[in-house]
Amino acid sequence: MTKIFIINGGQKFGHSGGRFNETIANATENFFLQHEGFEVKTTNINHDYDPKEEVEKYKWADFVIYHTPVWWFQLPHGFKKYIDVVFTEGHNNGIYHSDGRSSSNPAINYGTGGMLKGKKYMVTTSWNAPKEAFTLPGEFFMETSVDNGPLFGFHRMNAFTGMTPLEGLHFHDVEKNADIERDMRLYIDHLEKEFKISAEPALV
């Protein structure tokens, strides 16, 4: 059985109800439960969680799938707190043992002390910004992609644990020009491609 851990980082705060990321997270869970050969565990960062249990989910999983909005070009503070608390709990307990360096040569091997080697992760993000803000000359993000710009630190964080990435998916213009049906079709197609799953679910 392939083990999937889904984290909904769509924080409910201010004018955000977290509905888009909740929809995506639910679709992810349903997708894997409709196909044979998968086990699923989930976390919603808006709910109470036990850091020790969350560490065990990371250790259990073959794939970690993150869903998050981007607020002020960073993760929501509730999701960032989740990572800080859970990864600290996972020090020498399955997530990382050190920064990877040795006192004999401290200049090299930083970031190689992760304990989640062999596992993979995927991230989806949601944005008010249109995709053109990242691609067109003269626009806000100066032709820098989501992954090489705002999410660079997020990807390095996961690399620090030893995980390697699947291709993610970024949803743009979800406040002023949302098209949930289109985005859901794109997302399911993306999951089928990344996990090499037929479009036809198993009969249950």
C-alpha positions as CSV (number, residue, x, y, z in Angstrom):
1,M,0.0,0.0,0.0
2,T,1.2,3.5,-0.9
3,K,0.9,5.8,2.1
4,I,-0.3,9.4,1.5
5,F,-0.3,12.1,4.2
6,I,-2.3,15.2,3.2
7,I,-1.8,18.5,5.1
8,N,-4.4,21.2,4.6
9,G,-2.6,24.5,5.5
10,G,-5.6,26.7,4.4
11,Q,-5.8,28.7,7.5
12,K,-9.1,30.4,8.5
13,F,-8.2,33.9,9.5
14,G,-9.5,37.4,8.7
15,H,-11.5,37.4,5.5
16,S,-10.1,34.0,4.5
17,G,-12.4,31.0,5.2
18,G,-9.9,28.5,3.8
19,R,-12.5,27.1,1.5
20,F,-10.4,26.7,-1.6
21,N,-7.7,24.7,0.1
22,E,-10.3,22.7,2.0
23,T,-11.8,21.8,-1.4
24,I,-8.5,20.8,-2.8
25,A,-7.5,18.8,0.3
26,N,-10.8,16.9,0.2
27,A,-10.4,16.2,-3.5
28,T,-7.0,14.8,-2.8
29,E,-8.3,12.5,-0.1
30,N,-11.2,11.3,-2.3
31,F,-8.9,10.8,-5.3
32,F,-6.7,8.3,-3.5
33,L,-9.5,6.6,-1.6
34,Q,-11.2,5.9,-4.9
35,H,-8.1,4.0,-6.2
36,E,-6.8,0.7,-4.9
37,G,-3.4,0.5,-3.3
38,F,-3.4,3.7,-1.2
39,E,-3.8,4.5,2.5
40,V,-4.5,8.1,3.5
41,K,-4.0,10.1,6.7
42,T,-4.9,13.8,6.9
43,T,-4.2,16.9,9.0
44,N,-6.1,20.2,9.0
45,I,-3.9,22.9,10.7
46,N,-7.1,24.7,11.9
47,H,-7.8,21.8,14.2
48,D,-6.0,20.7,17.4
49,Y,-3.1,18.4,16.7
50,D,-0.6,16.4,18.8
51,P,2.9,17.1,17.6
52,K,4.0,13.5,18.4
53,E,1.2,12.1,16.2
54,E,2.1,14.5,13.4
55,V,5.7,13.3,13.4
56,E,4.5,9.7,13.2
57,K,2.4,10.7,10.1
58,Y,5.6,12.0,8.4
59,K,7.5,8.8,9.3
60,W,4.6,6.7,8.1
61,A,4.0,8.4,4.8
62,D,5.6,7.6,1.4
63,F,4.2,10.9,0.0
64,V,3.4,14.1,1.8
65,I,1.0,16.4,0.0
66,Y,0.8,20.0,1.2
67,H,-2.1,22.4,0.3
68,T,-1.6,26.1,1.3
69,P,-2.5,29.6,0.3
70,V,0.3,32.2,0.1
71,W,-0.3,35.2,2.4
72,W,2.0,38.2,2.0
73,F,4.4,35.9,-0.1
74,Q,4.8,33.4,2.7
75,L,3.0,30.5,4.4
76,P,0.1,31.4,6.7
77,H,1.2,31.8,10.3
78,G,-0.8,28.9,11.5
79,F,0.8,26.6,8.9
80,K,4.3,27.9,9.7
81,K,3.6,27.3,13.4
82,Y,2.6,23.7,12.6
83,I,5.9,23.2,10.8
84,D,8.0,24.8,13.6
85,V,6.3,22.7,16.3
86,V,6.2,19.4,14.4
87,F,9.6,19.5,13.0
88,T,11.1,20.5,16.3
89,E,9.3,17.5,17.8
90,G,10.8,15.4,15.0
91,H,14.4,16.3,15.9
92,N,16.3,13.0,16.4
93,N,12.9,11.3,16.1
94,G,12.3,10.7,12.4
95,I,12.4,14.1,10.7
96,Y,16.0,15.2,11.1
97,H,18.9,14.4,13.4
98,S,21.2,17.4,12.7
99,D,22.1,20.0,10.0
100,G,24.4,17.3,8.5
101,R,27.7,19.0,9.2
102,S,30.6,17.7,11.3
103,S,32.9,19.7,13.6
104,S,35.9,18.5,11.6
105,N,34.7,20.3,8.5
106,P,31.8,22.6,9.3
107,A,31.8,24.4,6.0
108,I,30.3,21.6,4.0
109,N,27.3,19.2,4.0
110,Y,24.9,21.6,5.6
111,G,21.3,20.4,5.1
112,T,22.1,16.7,4.8
113,G,20.9,15.5,8.2
114,G,17.4,14.7,7.2
115,M,15.8,11.4,8.3
116,L,13.0,11.3,5.7
117,K,15.1,10.2,2.8
118,G,13.3,8.1,0.2
119,K,10.0,10.0,0.7
120,K,8.5,12.5,-1.7
121,Y,6.4,15.6,-1.3
122,M,4.1,17.7,-3.4
123,V,2.7,21.2,-2.8
124,T,-0.2,23.2,-4.2
125,T,-0.5,26.9,-3.6
126,S,-3.3,29.3,-4.1
127,W,-2.8,33.0,-5.0
128,N,-4.8,36.2,-5.6
129,A,-2.0,37.1,-8.0
130,P,-2.5,36.1,-11.7
131,K,0.0,33.8,-13.3
132,E,1.1,36.6,-15.5
133,A,2.5,38.4,-12.5
134,F,5.2,35.7,-12.5
135,T,5.8,35.4,-16.2
136,L,5.5,38.8,-18.0
137,P,8.4,41.3,-18.2
138,G,7.9,44.2,-15.9
139,E,5.3,42.5,-13.8
140,F,5.5,42.2,-10.0
141,F,7.6,39.0,-9.6
142,M,10.2,39.9,-12.2
143,E,9.7,36.7,-14.2
144,T,10.6,34.6,-11.1
145,S,8.5,31.4,-10.7
146,V,6.6,30.5,-7.6
147,D,9.0,27.6,-6.9
148,N,12.2,29.6,-7.4
149,G,10.8,32.7,-5.6
150,P,8.3,32.7,-2.8
151,L,8.5,28.9,-2.3
152,F,12.2,28.6,-2.5
153,G,12.6,28.4,1.3
154,F,9.7,25.9,1.6
155,H,11.4,23.6,-0.9
156,R,14.7,23.9,0.9
157,M,12.9,23.1,4.2
158,N,11.7,19.8,2.7
159,A,15.1,19.1,1.3
160,F,16.5,19.5,4.8
161,T,14.4,16.6,6.0
162,G,15.6,14.4,3.1
163,M,12.4,14.5,1.0
164,T,12.4,15.1,-2.7
165,P,9.7,16.9,-4.7
166,L,7.1,15.9,-7.2
167,E,6.0,18.6,-9.5
168,G,3.5,20.9,-7.7
169,L,0.6,22.9,-9.0
170,H,-0.2,26.6,-8.3
171,F,-3.6,28.1,-8.6
172,H,-3.7,31.8,-9.6
173,D,-6.3,34.6,-9.4
174,V,-8.6,32.6,-7.1
175,E,-10.1,35.7,-5.5
176,K,-11.1,37.8,-8.5
177,N,-11.3,35.2,-11.2
178,A,-12.0,31.9,-9.6
179,D,-13.0,28.9,-11.7
180,I,-13.2,26.0,-9.3
181,E,-14.4,23.4,-11.9
182,R,-11.5,24.2,-14.2
183,D,-9.0,24.1,-11.4
184,M,-10.3,20.8,-10.1
185,R,-10.0,19.3,-13.5
186,L,-6.5,20.5,-13.8
187,Y,-5.7,19.2,-10.4
188,I,-7.1,15.7,-10.9
189,D,-5.2,15.5,-14.2
190,H,-2.1,16.5,-12.3
191,L,-2.5,13.8,-9.7
192,E,-3.1,11.2,-12.4
193,K,0.1,12.2,-14.1
194,E,2.3,12.5,-11.0
195,F,1.1,9.2,-9.5
196,K,0.7,7.4,-12.8
197,I,-2.9,6.5,-12.1
198,S,-5.6,5.7,-14.7
199,A,-8.5,8.2,-15.0
200,E,-10.9,5.3,-14.1
201,P,-11.2,4.8,-10.4
202,A,-11.5,1.3,-8.9
203,L,-15.0,0.0,-8.5
204,V,-16.0,-0.2,-4.8
